[in-house]
Amino acid sequence: MTSENHLSRRHFALTGALAAGAALLPSRLVQAAAPYEQAALPYAFDALEPHIDAKTMEIHHGKHHATYIKNLNTALEGKADLAAHSLNDLMAHLGKVEDKALQTTLRNNGGGHWNHAFFWETLAPADKSGKPSDELAKAIDASFGSMDAFKTAFGEAATKRFGSGWAWLIKKDGKVLVTSTPNQDNPLMPGLVPDTDLGTPLLGLDVWEHAYYLHYQNRRVDYIAAWWNVVNWDKVSARFADAK
Ligand code: MN
């Protein structure tokens, strides 16, 4: 067997294993390479009511998020080197894409896919919202003084983000901190987002009007206050434990 054959067999075996793993672990699916697929929500459209209404969830997932994925896949057609990246690696690589028009398309739609896949997993029905792990609670206290002070800081970042964007809790150098991004940017895009701290996202809040306008109209502050009821703290805590 030549080394080329050997490599290609190994590649096939690895790809097969990844595909089998992806079927078992929906959260891994979004990390795979292009073409990207949309995972079903891990709960019903109406599971977050009354805090986030079913119609908003249906349109947000079925139209907005789906469109980012479609546009991302279209942009990656015929670009095997970029398409081979996992979605996480694509975020980190965006700053190196030399074609600026392509970079913008990938930034908006790749970011849009990453952010929304992350957002759905960050949510849970109110009766399953849980609470931060002891380790995460300690890190929040160390950075902000208290859970209430953290929620105030996060809420301010979400409220003050002008126009469309996201508020984030990230882990950086072992500590947690709040930051925000415009549009569909996120804290995984080195060199692209000024005034944003980079790090591992733990919690993200979509403050685009499409995320709340049907139910809350212009009342972003009310949407933010209600959203805390449906945060999946088990997931956020697991991300904190997994993050370097
Ligand atoms: Mn959105």
Boltz pocket constraint, residues with backbone or C-beta under 6 A from the ligand:
constraints:
  - pocket:
      binder: B
      contacts: [[A, 60], [A, 64], [A, 116], [A, 206], [A, 208], [A, 210], [A, 211]]
      max_distance: 6.0
